[in-house]
Amino acid sequence: MSSLKNNFKGWLGEKMTAFGMVLSLDKSIYKRFHNLIINAPDGTTQIDHVVVSPYGIFVLETKNMKG
């Protein structure tokens, strides 16, 4: 049960971050990508959020933890 709770908290944290980006980033300047799956030499890897702008490329990993 703890694993299910942790998975839900992780999913909720990612959605909250994505929603915060929608509210705060000008979509004419910032292009947002979420939940990207990238091929890697040993399989695949998942990236939570990537933001592309004239100011740089930002890669974000979301964690939803107490403390």
Distance bins in CASP14 RR format, pairs under 12 A and 6 or more apart:
PFRMAT RR
TARGET T0000
AUTHOR 0000-0000-0000
RMODE 2
METHOD distances of the structure
MODEL  1
1 7 0 0 0 0 0 1 0 0 0 0 0
1 8 0 0 0 0 0 1 0 0 0 0 0
2 8 0 0 0 0 0 1 0 0 0 0 0
2 9 0 0 0 0 0 1 0 0 0 0 0
3 9 0 0 0 0 0 1 0 0 0 0 0
3 10 0 0 0 0 0 1 0 0 0 0 0
4 10 0 0 0 0 0 1 0 0 0 0 0
4 11 0 0 0 0 0 1 0 0 0 0 0
5 11 0 0 0 0 0 1 0 0 0 0 0
5 12 0 0 0 0 0 1 0 0 0 0 0
5 64 0 0 0 0 0 1 0 0 0 0 0
6 12 0 0 0 0 0 1 0 0 0 0 0
6 13 0 0 0 0 0 1 0 0 0 0 0
6 63 0 0 0 0 0 1 0 0 0 0 0
6 64 0 0 0 0 1 0 0 0 0 0 0
6 65 0 0 0 0 1 0 0 0 0 0 0
6 66 0 0 0 0 0 1 0 0 0 0 0
7 13 0 0 0 0 0 1 0 0 0 0 0
7 14 0 0 0 0 0 1 0 0 0 0 0
7 64 0 0 0 0 0 1 0 0 0 0 0
8 14 0 0 0 0 0 1 0 0 0 0 0
8 15 0 0 0 0 0 1 0 0 0 0 0
8 64 0 0 0 0 1 0 0 0 0 0 0
9 15 0 0 0 0 0 1 0 0 0 0 0
9 16 0 0 0 0 0 1 0 0 0 0 0
9 62 0 0 0 0 0 1 0 0 0 0 0
9 63 0 0 0 0 1 0 0 0 0 0 0
9 64 1 0 1 0 0 0 0 0 0 0 0
9 65 0 0 0 0 1 0 0 0 0 0 0
9 66 0 0 0 0 1 0 0 0 0 0 0
10 16 0 0 0 0 1 0 0 0 0 0 0
10 17 0 0 0 0 0 1 0 0 0 0 0
10 35 0 0 0 0 0 1 0 0 0 0 0
10 48 0 0 0 0 1 0 0 0 0 0 0
10 61 0 0 0 0 0 1 0 0 0 0 0
10 62 1 0 0 1 0 0 0 0 0 0 0
10 63 1 0 0 1 0 0 0 0 0 0 0
10 64 1 0 1 0 0 0 0 0 0 0 0
10 65 0 0 0 0 1 0 0 0 0 0 0
11 17 0 0 0 0 0 1 0 0 0 0 0
11 18 0 0 0 0 0 1 0 0 0 0 0
11 34 0 0 0 0 0 1 0 0 0 0 0
11 35 0 0 0 0 0 1 0 0 0 0 0
11 48 0 0 0 0 0 1 0 0 0 0 0
11 62 0 0 0 0 1 0 0 0 0 0 0
11 64 0 0 0 0 1 0 0 0 0 0 0
12 18 0 0 0 0 0 1 0 0 0 0 0
12 19 0 0 0 0 0 1 0 0 0 0 0
12 62 0 0 0 0 1 0 0 0 0 0 0
12 63 0 0 0 0 0 1 0 0 0 0 0
12 64 1 0 0 1 0 0 0 0 0 0 0
12 65 0 0 0 0 0 1 0 0 0 0 0
13 19 0 0 0 0 1 0 0 0 0 0 0
13 20 0 0 0 0 0 1 0 0 0 0 0
13 34 0 0 0 0 0 1 0 0 0 0 0
13 48 0 0 0 0 1 0 0 0 0 0 0
13 49 0 0 0 0 0 1 0 0 0 0 0
13 60 0 0 0 0 0 1 0 0 0 0 0
13 61 0 0 0 0 0 1 0 0 0 0 0
13 62 1 0 1 0 0 0 0 0 0 0 0
13 63 0 0 0 0 1 0 0 0 0 0 0
13 64 1 0 1 0 0 0 0 0 0 0 0
13 65 0 0 0 0 1 0 0 0 0 0 0
14 20 0 0 0 0 0 1 0 0 0 0 0
14 21 0 0 0 0 0 1 0 0 0 0 0
14 34 1 0 0 1 0 0 0 0 0 0 0
14 35 1 0 0 1 0 0 0 0 0 0 0
14 36 0 0 0 0 0 1 0 0 0 0 0
14 46 0 0 0 0 0 1 0 0 0 0 0
14 47 0 0 0 0 0 1 0 0 0 0 0
14 48 1 0 1 0 0 0 0 0 0 0 0
14 49 1 0 0 1 0 0 0 0 0 0 0
14 60 0 0 0 0 1 0 0 0 0 0 0
14 61 0 0 0 0 1 0 0 0 0 0 0
14 62 1 0 1 0 0 0 0 0 0 0 0
14 63 0 0 0 0 1 0 0 0 0 0 0
14 64 1 0 0 1 0 0 0 0 0 0 0
15 21 0 0 0 0 0 1 0 0 0 0 0
15 22 0 0 0 0 0 1 0 0 0 0 0
15 34 0 0 0 0 1 0 0 0 0 0 0
15 35 0 0 0 0 0 1 0 0 0 0 0
15 48 0 0 0 0 0 1 0 0 0 0 0
15 49 0 0 0 0 0 1 0 0 0 0 0
15 62 0 0 0 0 1 0 0 0 0 0 0
15 64 0 0 0 0 1 0 0 0 0 0 0
16 22 0 0 0 0 0 1 0 0 0 0 0
16 23 0 0 0 0 0 1 0 0 0 0 0
16 34 0 0 0 0 0 1 0 0 0 0 0
16 48 0 0 0 0 0 1 0 0 0 0 0
16 49 0 0 0 0 0 1 0 0 0 0 0
16 62 0 0 0 0 1 0 0 0 0 0 0
16 63 0 0 0 0 0 1 0 0 0 0 0
16 64 1 0 0 1 0 0 0 0 0 0 0
17 23 0 0 0 0 0 1 0 0 0 0 0
17 24 0 0 0 0 0 1 0 0 0 0 0
17 25 0 0 0 0 0 1 0 0 0 0 0
17 32 0 0 0 0 0 1 0 0 0 0 0
17 34 0 0 0 0 1 0 0 0 0 0 0
17 35 0 0 0 0 0 1 0 0 0 0 0
17 48 1 0 0 1 0 0 0 0 0 0 0
17 49 1 0 0 1 0 0 0 0 0 0 0
17 50 0 0 0 0 0 1 0 0 0 0 0
17 51 0 0 0 0 0 1 0 0 0 0 0
17 58 0 0 0 0 0 1 0 0 0 0 0
17 60 1 0 0 1 0 0 0 0 0 0 0
17 61 0 0 0 0 1 0 0 0 0 0 0
17 62 1 0 1 0 0 0 0 0 0 0 0
17 63 0 0 0 0 1 0 0 0 0 0 0
17 64 0 0 0 0 1 0 0 0 0 0 0
18 24 0 0 0 0 0 1 0 0 0 0 0
18 25 0 0 0 0 0 1 0 0 0 0 0
18 32 1 0 0 1 0 0 0 0 0 0 0
18 33 0 0 0 0 1 0 0 0 0 0 0
18 34 1 0 1 0 0 0 0 0 0 0 0
18 35 0 0 0 0 1 0 0 0 0 0 0
18 48 0 0 0 0 1 0 0 0 0 0 0
18 49 1 0 0 1 0 0 0 0 0 0 0
18 50 0 0 0 0 0 1 0 0 0 0 0
18 51 0 0 0 0 0 1 0 0 0 0 0
18 60 0 0 0 0 1 0 0 0 0 0 0
18 62 0 0 0 0 1 0 0 0 0 0 0
19 25 0 0 0 0 0 1 0 0 0 0 0
19 32 0 0 0 0 0 1 0 0 0 0 0
19 34 0 0 0 0 0 1 0 0 0 0 0
19 49 0 0 0 0 0 1 0 0 0 0 0
19 62 0 0 0 0 0 1 0 0 0 0 0
20 30 0 0 0 0 0 1 0 0 0 0 0
20 32 0 0 0 0 1 0 0 0 0 0 0
20 34 0 0 0 0 0 1 0 0 0 0 0
20 49 0 0 0 0 0 1 0 0 0 0 0
20 51 0 0 0 0 0 1 0 0 0 0 0
20 60 0 0 0 0 0 1 0 0 0 0 0
20 62 0 0 0 0 0 1 0 0 0 0 0
21 27 0 0 0 0 1 0 0 0 0 0 0
21 30 1 0 0 1 0 0 0 0 0 0 0
21 31 0 0 0 0 0 1 0 0 0 0 0
21 32 1 0 1 0 0 0 0 0 0 0 0
21 33 0 0 0 0 0 1 0 0 0 0 0
21 34 0 0 0 0 1 0 0 0 0 0 0
21 48 0 0 0 0 0 1 0 0 0 0 0
21 49 1 0 0 1 0 0 0 0 0 0 0
21 50 0 0 0 0 0 1 0 0 0 0 0
21 51 1 0 0 1 0 0 0 0 0 0 0
21 53 0 0 0 0 0 1 0 0 0 0 0
21 58 0 0 0 0 0 1 0 0 0 0 0
21 60 0 0 0 0 1 0 0 0 0 0 0
21 62 0 0 0 0 0 1 0 0 0 0 0
22 30 0 0 0 0 0 1 0 0 0 0 0
22 32 1 0 0 1 0 0 0 0 0 0 0
22 34 0 0 0 0 0 1 0 0 0 0 0
22 49 0 0 0 0 0 1 0 0 0 0 0
22 51 0 0 0 0 0 1 0 0 0 0 0
23 30 0 0 0 0 0 1 0 0 0 0 0
23 32 0 0 0 0 0 1 0 0 0 0 0
24 30 0 0 0 0 1 0 0 0 0 0 0
24 32 0 0 0 0 0 1 0 0 0 0 0
24 51 0 0 0 0 0 1 0 0 0 0 0
25 31 0 0 0 0 1 0 0 0 0 0 0
25 32 1 0 0 1 0 0 0 0 0 0 0
25 49 0 0 0 0 0 1 0 0 0 0 0
25 51 1 0 0 1 0 0 0 0 0 0 0
25 52 0 0 0 0 0 1 0 0 0 0 0
25 53 0 0 0 0 1 0 0 0 0 0 0
25 55 0 0 0 0 0 1 0 0 0 0 0
25 58 0 0 0 0 0 1 0 0 0 0 0
25 60 0 0 0 0 0 1 0 0 0 0 0
26 32 0 0 0 0 0 1 0 0 0 0 0
26 51 0 0 0 0 0 1 0 0 0 0 0
26 53 0 0 0 0 1 0 0 0 0 0 0
26 54 0 0 0 0 0 1 0 0 0 0 0
26 55 0 0 0 0 0 1 0 0 0 0 0
27 51 0 0 0 0 0 1 0 0 0 0 0
27 52 0 0 0 0 0 1 0 0 0 0 0
27 53 0 0 0 0 0 1 0 0 0 0 0
28 53 0 0 0 0 0 1 0 0 0 0 0
28 54 0 0 0 0 0 1 0 0 0 0 0
29 51 0 0 0 0 1 0 0 0 0 0 0
29 52 0 0 0 0 1 0 0 0 0 0 0
29 53 1 0 1 0 0 0 0 0 0 0 0
29 54 1 0 0 1 0 0 0 0 0 0 0
29 55 0 0 0 0 1 0 0 0 0 0 0
29 56 0 0 0 0 0 1 0 0 0 0 0
30 49 0 0 0 0 0 1 0 0 0 0 0
30 50 0 0 0 0 0 1 0 0 0 0 0
30 51 1 0 1 0 0 0 0 0 0 0 0
30 52 1 0 0 1 0 0 0 0 0 0 0
30 53 1 0 1 0 0 0 0 0 0 0 0
30 54 0 0 0 0 1 0 0 0 0 0 0
30 55 0 0 0 0 1 0 0 0 0 0 0
30 56 0 0 0 0 1 0 0 0 0 0 0
30 57 0 0 0 0 0 1 0 0 0 0 0
30 58 0 0 0 0 1 0 0 0 0 0 0
31 49 0 0 0 0 0 1 0 0 0 0 0
31 50 0 0 0 0 1 0 0 0 0 0 0
31 51 1 0 0 1 0 0 0 0 0 0 0
31 52 1 0 1 0 0 0 0 0 0 0 0
31 53 1 0 0 1 0 0 0 0 0 0 0
31 54 0 0 0 0 0 1 0 0 0 0 0
31 55 0 0 0 0 0 1 0 0 0 0 0
31 56 0 0 0 0 0 1 0 0 0 0 0
31 57 0 0 0 0 1 0 0 0 0 0 0
31 58 0 0 0 0 0 1 0 0 0 0 0
32 48 0 0 0 0 0 1 0 0 0 0 0
32 49 1 0 0 1 0 0 0 0 0 0 0
32 50 1 0 0 1 0 0 0 0 0 0 0
32 51 1 0 1 0 0 0 0 0 0 0 0
32 52 0 0 0 0 1 0 0 0 0 0 0
32 53 0 0 0 0 1 0 0 0 0 0 0
32 57 0 0 0 0 0 1 0 0 0 0 0
32 58 0 0 0 0 1 0 0 0 0 0 0
32 59 0 0 0 0 0 1 0 0 0 0 0
32 60 0 0 0 0 0 1 0 0 0 0 0
33 46 0 0 0 0 0 1 0 0 0 0 0
33 47 0 0 0 0 1 0 0 0 0 0 0
33 48 0 0 0 0 1 0 0 0 0 0 0
33 49 1 0 0 1 0 0 0 0 0 0 0
33 50 1 0 1 0 0 0 0 0 0 0 0
33 51 1 0 0 1 0 0 0 0 0 0 0
33 52 1 0 0 1 0 0 0 0 0 0 0
33 53 0 0 0 0 0 1 0 0 0 0 0
33 57 0 0 0 0 0 1 0 0 0 0 0
33 58 0 0 0 0 0 1 0 0 0 0 0
33 59 0 0 0 0 1 0 0 0 0 0 0
33 60 0 0 0 0 0 1 0 0 0 0 0
34 46 0 0 0 0 0 1 0 0 0 0 0
34 47 0 0 0 0 1 0 0 0 0 0 0
34 48 1 0 0 1 0 0 0 0 0 0 0
34 49 1 0 1 0 0 0 0 0 0 0 0
34 50 1 0 0 1 0 0 0 0 0 0 0
34 51 0 0 0 0 1 0 0 0 0 0 0
34 59 0 0 0 0 0 1 0 0 0 0 0
34 60 0 0 0 0 1 0 0 0 0 0 0
34 61 0 0 0 0 0 1 0 0 0 0 0
34 62 0 0 0 0 1 0 0 0 0 0 0
35 45 0 0 0 0 0 1 0 0 0 0 0
35 46 1 0 0 1 0 0 0 0 0 0 0
35 47 1 0 0 1 0 0 0 0 0 0 0
35 48 1 0 0 1 0 0 0 0 0 0 0
35 49 0 0 0 0 1 0 0 0 0 0 0
35 50 0 0 0 0 1 0 0 0 0 0 0
35 60 0 0 0 0 0 1 0 0 0 0 0
35 61 0 0 0 0 0 1 0 0 0 0 0
35 62 0 0 0 0 0 1 0 0 0 0 0
36 44 0 0 0 0 1 0 0 0 0 0 0
36 45 0 0 0 0 1 0 0 0 0 0 0
36 46 1 0 0 1 0 0 0 0 0 0 0
36 47 1 0 1 0 0 0 0 0 0 0 0
36 48 0 0 0 0 1 0 0 0 0 0 0
36 49 0 0 0 0 1 0 0 0 0 0 0
36 50 1 0 0 1 0 0 0 0 0 0 0
36 51 0 0 0 0 0 1 0 0 0 0 0
36 52 0 0 0 0 0 1 0 0 0 0 0
36 59 0 0 0 0 1 0 0 0 0 0 0
36 60 0 0 0 0 0 1 0 0 0 0 0
36 61 0 0 0 0 0 1 0 0 0 0 0
37 43 0 0 0 0 1 0 0 0 0 0 0
37 44 1 0 1 0 0 0 0 0 0 0 0
37 45 1 0 0 1 0 0 0 0 0 0 0
37 46 1 0 1 0 0 0 0 0 0 0 0
37 47 0 0 0 0 1 0 0 0 0 0 0
37 48 0 0 0 0 0 1 0 0 0 0 0
37 50 0 0 0 0 0 1 0 0 0 0 0
38 44 1 0 0 1 0 0 0 0 0 0 0
38 45 1 0 1 0 0 0 0 0 0 0 0
38 46 1 0 0 1 0 0 0 0 0 0 0
38 47 1 0 0 1 0 0 0 0 0 0 0
38 48 0 0 0 0 0 1 0 0 0 0 0
38 50 0 0 0 0 1 0 0 0 0 0 0
38 59 0 0 0 0 0 1 0 0 0 0 0
39 45 0 0 0 0 1 0 0 0 0 0 0
39 46 0 0 0 0 0 1 0 0 0 0 0
40 46 0 0 0 0 0 1 0 0 0 0 0
40 47 0 0 0 0 0 1 0 0 0 0 0
45 59 0 0 0 0 0 1 0 0 0 0 0
45 61 0 0 0 0 0 1 0 0 0 0 0
46 59 0 0 0 0 0 1 0 0 0 0 0
46 61 0 0 0 0 1 0 0 0 0 0 0
46 62 0 0 0 0 0 1 0 0 0 0 0
47 57 0 0 0 0 0 1 0 0 0 0 0
47 58 0 0 0 0 0 1 0 0 0 0 0
47 59 1 0 0 1 0 0 0 0 0 0 0
47 60 0 0 0 0 1 0 0 0 0 0 0
47 61 1 0 0 1 0 0 0 0 0 0 0
47 62 0 0 0 0 0 1 0 0 0 0 0
48 58 0 0 0 0 0 1 0 0 0 0 0
48 59 0 0 0 0 1 0 0 0 0 0 0
48 60 1 0 1 0 0 0 0 0 0 0 0
48 61 1 0 1 0 0 0 0 0 0 0 0
48 62 1 0 1 0 0 0 0 0 0 0 0
48 63 0 0 0 0 1 0 0 0 0 0 0
48 64 0 0 0 0 0 1 0 0 0 0 0
49 57 0 0 0 0 0 1 0 0 0 0 0
49 58 1 0 0 1 0 0 0 0 0 0 0
49 59 1 0 0 1 0 0 0 0 0 0 0
49 60 1 0 1 0 0 0 0 0 0 0 0
49 61 1 0 0 1 0 0 0 0 0 0 0
49 62 1 0 0 1 0 0 0 0 0 0 0
49 63 0 0 0 0 0 1 0 0 0 0 0
50 56 0 0 0 0 0 1 0 0 0 0 0
50 57 1 0 0 1 0 0 0 0 0 0 0
50 58 1 0 0 1 0 0 0 0 0 0 0
50 59 1 0 1 0 0 0 0 0 0 0 0
50 60 1 0 0 1 0 0 0 0 0 0 0
50 61 0 0 0 0 0 1 0 0 0 0 0
51 57 1 0 0 1 0 0 0 0 0 0 0
51 58 1 0 1 0 0 0 0 0 0 0 0
51 59 0 0 0 0 1 0 0 0 0 0 0
51 60 1 0 0 1 0 0 0 0 0 0 0
52 58 1 0 0 1 0 0 0 0 0 0 0
52 59 0 0 0 0 0 1 0 0 0 0 0
END
